[in-house]
Amino acid sequence: MIAPGHSRAVLSAGANVGDPMAMLRLVPGGLADAGADIRVVDVSQVYATAPWGGVEQDDFLNITLIVEGERSPVDWLRLGAELETRAHRTREVRWGPRTLDVDVINVADADGVVRSDDPELTLPHPRAAQRAFVLVPWLEIEPDAELVTPDGPRRVAELATALPQAEQDGVRRIGPL
């Protein structure tokens, strides 16, 4: 049960420029340092994946995190953006190479799963169900996870196995962060 004023968020982080492992390590530490109210519940192992979106670039390293705190969904988005700024992220090419990308995938509060059509933050993340690099690490740390899709709530395990086999096979576990 989530206390009023608190939320629980699923975040996905990826990096493929510079030292991607070091960039990913910034995320849990940076979130924990962002406020005494924030608790990093769990962090997946690191997974390597081919880039998504058709831009020629190096493979990404990815993690998924579950965090809780006295934060709104937009607060989680802003914290992710602050971490990207610390990693010197630039936004030059959509789905292009980046030092760090932190996406808010799902947020729940005392009223349940937060849904938002706001262009700044659409929740649940509109493409999460299509991305093995989000679903596979999420399953590692929350095997019973559900994601609200346009077809209603679906188990993340079902969404992951419904993806093309090549995409599932393209998510390779590297090891701990």
Residue pairs with C-beta under 8 A, 6 or more apart in sequence:
1 110
2 8
2 68
2 108
2 109
2 110
3 110
4 110
5 70
5 110
6 37
6 68
6 69
6 70
6 71
6 109
6 110
7 68
7 69
7 71
7 72
7 73
7 76
7 107
7 108
7 109
7 114
8 41
8 66
8 67
8 68
8 107
8 108
8 109
9 66
9 67
9 68
9 71
9 73
9 76
9 104
9 105
9 106
9 107
9 108
10 64
10 65
10 66
10 104
10 105
10 106
10 107
10 138
10 142
10 145
11 27
11 64
11 65
11 66
11 67
11 76
11 80
11 102
11 103
11 104
11 105
12 62
12 63
12 64
12 65
12 102
12 103
12 105
12 125
12 128
12 131
12 133
12 134
12 137
12 138
13 24
13 27
13 62
13 63
13 64
13 65
13 80
13 83
13 100
13 101
13 102
13 103
14 24
14 49
14 60
14 61
14 62
14 63
14 98
14 100
14 101
14 133
15 21
15 23
15 24
15 60
15 61
15 87
15 98
15 99
15 100
15 101
16 51
16 57
16 58
16 59
16 60
16 61
16 97
16 98
17 23
17 58
17 97
17 98
17 99
18 99
20 60
20 61
21 46
21 61
21 177
23 87
23 99
23 100
24 46
24 61
24 62
24 63
24 100
24 177
25 177
26 83
26 86
26 87
26 100
27 63
27 65
27 83
27 100
27 102
28 40
28 43
28 65
28 177
30 79
30 82
30 83
30 86
31 38
31 40
31 65
31 67
31 79
31 83
32 38
32 39
32 40
34 79
34 82
35 69
35 70
35 71
37 69
37 70
37 71
38 67
38 68
38 69
38 71
39 67
39 68
39 69
40 65
40 66
40 67
41 65
41 66
41 67
41 68
42 65
42 66
42 141
42 142
43 63
43 64
43 65
43 141
43 177
44 63
44 64
44 65
44 137
44 138
44 140
44 141
45 63
45 137
45 140
45 173
45 174
45 175
45 176
45 177
46 61
46 62
46 63
46 173
46 174
46 175
46 176
46 177
47 61
47 62
47 63
47 133
47 136
47 137
47 171
47 172
47 173
47 174
48 59
48 60
48 61
48 62
48 171
48 172
48 174
49 59
49 60
49 62
49 132
49 133
49 170
49 171
49 172
50 59
50 60
50 170
51 57
51 58
51 59
51 60
51 95
51 97
52 95
52 131
52 133
53 94
53 95
53 96
54 95
55 93
55 94
55 95
55 96
55 97
57 96
57 97
58 97
60 133
61 174
62 133
62 134
62 137
62 171
63 137
63 177
64 105
64 134
64 137
64 138
64 140
64 141
65 141
66 141
66 142
67 76
71 79
73 104
73 107
73 114
73 116
73 121
73 123
74 120
74 121
76 104
76 107
77 104
77 120
77 121
79 102
80 102
80 103
80 104
81 102
83 100
83 102
84 98
84 99
84 100
84 101
84 102
87 99
87 100
88 99
89 98
89 99
89 100
89 101
90 98
90 99
103 125
103 134
104 121
104 123
104 125
105 124
105 125
105 128
105 134
105 138
105 147
106 113
106 123
106 124
106 125
106 128
106 147
106 148
107 113
107 114
107 123
107 124
108 114
113 123
113 124
113 148
113 153
114 123
115 123
115 124
115 148
116 122
116 123
124 147
124 148
124 149
125 134
128 134
128 135
128 147
129 135
129 147
129 149
129 154
129 159
130 163
132 160
132 163
132 167
132 168
132 170
132 171
133 171
135 156
135 159
135 160
135 163
136 160
136 168
136 171
137 171
138 145
138 156
139 145
139 156
139 157
139 160
142 156
143 157
144 155
145 155
145 156
145 157
146 153
146 154
146 155
146 156
147 153
147 154
147 156
147 159
148 154
149 159
160 168
161 168
